[in-house]
Amino acid sequence: MYRSPASTLTLIGCAGLLAFAAGGCPPGTNPADCNEPSATGKPVDVHLFRYDADTDEYLLGDKRVAAAAVKRDLAGELCGKCHAQQVAELKDSVHFRWASTNERILFPGGGAHGMLDRACGLPASTALINYTSDVQIDECGKCHAGRFLPVMEPFFAAQFEQMGLPDPQGQAARLVEGGLDCLICHAEEYASVPADNPSLKIAGYAEAGGASPTAGGDARSSHDDTDFDGDGQPDALIDMNGDGVADAPLMQDRDGDGQPETPWPTVAQDRSFAAVSSIGATNDETCLRCHEHARTGYKRGTLFRAGHDVHAVSPAVAAIGGGEHRHCVACHTVEHHKFRRGDSVGGDIMAADYAVGSAENQLTCTTCHDTGALPKPVHMKTHLDKLACETCHIPYSSGITYALWGQGANLTFGRSADGQDTKVITLDHYLNDGTDEDVNTDWEAFRTYPTLTWFNGNVSFLAQTLALRTTPGAKITPFKPMANGMVFDARYFNGQMVSGAAMDGQYQYNAHTMFRFQADGANADIFEALGFLTLSADEVRGITLNDFLSADPDRQAMAFMQIFPNLVFFDKSTYGYVRYQIASGSPFDADHNGFVDVGAAFNFDMLAAANNGLRAFQGFNGPMGLPADYSWYPPYETGNDLVSMKLPDGTDMKIYLSIEGMKLPADQQPDHFAALENYPAFSNGITLGGHGVRPKSEALGANLSCVTCHAAGGVMDHPVPVTRTVPRDVPGFGTFQFPVYRWRYYQVHAITDLGLTTRDEDIAAGSVSVDIAGDDRYRRQSSNTIVVNYMNPAGEGSYRPADHADALAGTGLTPSDLTMNGGEWMPALEPDVDYVPNYRILGYTADEILFMQ
């Protein structure tokens, strides 16, 4: 077994990236012959072609295609010979592109862009720099249907043109299309690690030939680094002389000397005969190769499987989908490789094939269910007008509610019954032993009520609802509680101001905000070229805080970036750790099983990861015609330049919604601001969507039990955190509420060992506890607080680095105890909260809701 060395990123050195110099067996065919080559030496029929085991070739009519060529270019050499239109459709789908705009998302550049350019706290950072990471660690390529980032095609073309290669556009297109993976969805047999490539670098937690997904939910788990035929050398992919024959490999310059020396990192796809010979229609199992993450609480924490969703086993649903095991596509109908997603699953800000609001994208419970035919009185008009169906029919979520990244470790937590994100997620929770019992206990161990809040499909760039009780068309909707301890630029609190080129010195903004990364210098030109801006680069550079008052949501979103600290895009290969998975070759994985060892004295370097993440963006410089040393953002110099902050805290949206409230007629403003008072803290990140629908007997209010919601201790009385705030006058805008934060410190080794040694079966049974709330062995907090004044962060004067004496007051810790100084305690800046009954989050009084005994 091979393991990859620690590496830098996919996009580093793009300026010098090249080497210089209807499925199944046809009727009448023995199905066994489609799984194993014929022992007689005669070619066997497979789909619409044949396979010759003696020569390892596919026969398409009278043409022979080597299996090695298919491994290099599946679409071009095999699938596309008959399905050229379908290949083009796949290339134009979000399963390949991962990006789309969404006017309901308040985010710079026209809304959502999937995870291509949006950072998320669970995978951490973006696909732009983490598409290919260390083979042991999370990387987008382990699921997505292509070997290369979709945005790389124009960059490949630009580089080929600079080198004077023939047909640069065509070569770039063929290179990217050769990486399309038809089989991940269309092969019944698909290995997470192909068994027919001896040169693979394989994750320690995976095995050659193992089914996809792995026990941890990865669809793929090995690298081939463009050695697709397994001969130990990268394949020739580039035609240097125009004779139609590839004669040079695709390489990168990783050491900065201008000469490419490193094979391009690629995640291995199963293109074996076993996979090719099992092609057919998609089904639930093929969908869940990538979407199985729900089992671990990765996103919604609601399962699409027997015992958890009535649709997952319904024969009627399967019939709509086209047959047994076709439940997914009954609702998520597909045409020309474009899937119906639905408008209202907007909290996670993922991309969609169809435009929001279009007829093609409509998908709700009422798409199939006639509300007029539903039994009364539980389906009374009052409920139907105010409650999303999921509120009652998806009563629980599970899994991660807080993903904390920082100097030292990545920690993940679930939510306790008290509303605190303090239940340590275990390694066992991430692993599926293949039994229903294991999955069920994993889910039960971290089961929690969702947060109920108003939602009309509109969300912020941090996935927060933009609706209140007073918002027309909004309904009470369940959200999975979610917060991210993401890493930000702590220099934001210094208050240093800069003036952009378009400002001409007349207007300044905080030098360490997201606006600087989005709009400074040539950055905006690059984002515009990538299609991530709807405004022109010059318009973006001219944004001021006055654009908060604009009627254009794109201008509003960009103005918001001027008051929000810059998010660190860090390189997970350098960091070397994620949810117990350890980088290959790590000294903290002595048994080489792919997971960190119990008792390991690790300290993962966030500073180095942050700077390598910035350097990764320099890979765009050459293809964009920029100097190789063009800097996207000032590098970080010390550990105190970084801060892990638990977000969203709710107050950022209070600022935005307060500004929106000021635009309302005077008689509507009191109700608006009253409804805004208890906007929740980091508790409305992910709509539960349509998965995890419980049978009627398990829905809220089953058997007409109104006390489930409308009595003390019921669902509406469930505690939800709301950030404590202080008022501050902001010249030109009025009075805003700003959050109160506090340093908390986590003992990363003790917490990680707790997660490594605890079984979910014991948590679910109540025989052990992984809740670290109030336990000084695991977590401590400062006695001092910090006001995060987004409009004037330096003006408060209350921010201190985590190892400052004021920050450590009351903890019993010294600076040498902190991970940034080699110790074991990792700091995180977290909001102080009050735990408020959910009905108050919704804007109700106790008398309105708790009327049952």
Protein Blocks (a to p, Z undefined) as FASTA:
>chain_A
ZZddddddfkgoklmmccfklgpjdehiafklmmpccfklpacdehjbccdfklopaceh
jaccdfklmmmmmmlmmmmmmmmmmmmmmmmpmklnopacdfkbccehiiaehjmlpccf
klgpafklmmpccfkbccfklmmgcfbdfklmmmmmmmmmmnopahkllmmmmmmmmmpc
fklmmpmbdcfbdckbfkbccdfkbcehiacddfkopabfcdekhpanonopacdfbdfk
onopacbdcdddfkonopafbdcddddddfbfklmmmgccddfklmmmmmmmmmnommno
pacdehiamklmgmklmmmnopahilmmmmmgceehiacebjklmmnopacfbdghiakl
gccfklmmcfklpccfklgfklmmmpcfklmmmmbcedjfbdcddehiacdddddfkopa
fbccdfklmpcehiaklmmmmmmmmgccddddddehiacfkopafbdfklghiacddddd
ddddddddfklmnopacddfklnopaccdfkbfklmmmgcjlmmmmmmnopafbdfklmm
mpcfklmmpmblklmmmmmmmmgccdddddfklnopaehiacehiaklmnonopacehia
cdddfklmmmmmmmmmmmmmmmnopafklcfbdcdfbfklpccddddehlmmmmmmmmmm
mmpcfklmmmmmmmmmmgcehilfbcgbjghiacfklgghiahiaklmmgghiaklpccd
dddddddddehiapcdddddddddddfklmmmmmmmpcfklmmnopaccbfghiaklocc
dfbdcdddfklmmlnopaccfkbmklmgonlpafklpmklopabdcddddddddddfklm
nopafklmmmcZZ
